[in-house]
Amino acid sequence: MTVWQEVPESELRNLKARADEHGGVLLLDDALSALRMEMTSEVVDETRSFWEQRGIKLQIDVVPEAEK
């Protein structure tokens, strides 16, 4: 079972729409905020796999707040 099975379908659609707005790229921060889980390597791997199966690339680069 993936951690993403617990996320409501409406939230998944929202994240997909955000990714579509950014050329098929979803920010890791956006994905993790939907999960409301601690970021572990396992969670990141599951997240990457989940979204790649849906044609979405997960952007893992972390940008410091001061640079946003």
N, C-alpha and C positions, 0 to 999 in steps of 0.2 A: 504494500500500500504506500502511495506517495503522500508526502505532506500536503500536496496541492488538492487532494480529494476533500479536504475540510474547508477549502475556500469557496464561498458562495459563487455560483455561476455568474451572477451580475458583476462581481468583482473581477472575475476572469475576463469577462467581456470588456470591462473598463481598462484593464491592463493591456489587452490586445489592441484596443483602440489607441492607447497611448503609444504603443510600439509602432503601430501603423503610421501614426503621425510623425514618427522619427525614423522612417525608412526601414521598418521591421526590426528595430532595436529597442529592447527594454532595459532600463537601468536597473541594476541590482538593488539599489535602495528602494525603488518603487515596488519591486517584487517582494522584497523582505518586509516592507511595511504592510503588505496585504496578508502575509503569513503571521505576523506578530510573533515571530520566533527569534531565538538567538541565532546569529550567523555562525554556523559551523561548516566545516568543509563538506560534510555530508549533505547539509541543507543546500549549500551552494551547488553541489553536484546534481542533486535531485531537481533543483530549480532550473539549472541549465538544460538538463535532459528533458524536463517537462515542456519548456518553451521551445526548444529546438524541434521537438516532435510536431510543433504547431507552426513551424516556419519562422520563428522569432529568435533573433540572436540576443543573448544576454550580455549586456555591457557590464563588466566587472570592475573596470577602472574606478577607483575612488577619487573624487575631486574634493579637496578641502573646501569647506564652506566659504572661506575668504576668496576663493577663485570663481565661485558661481556668480 
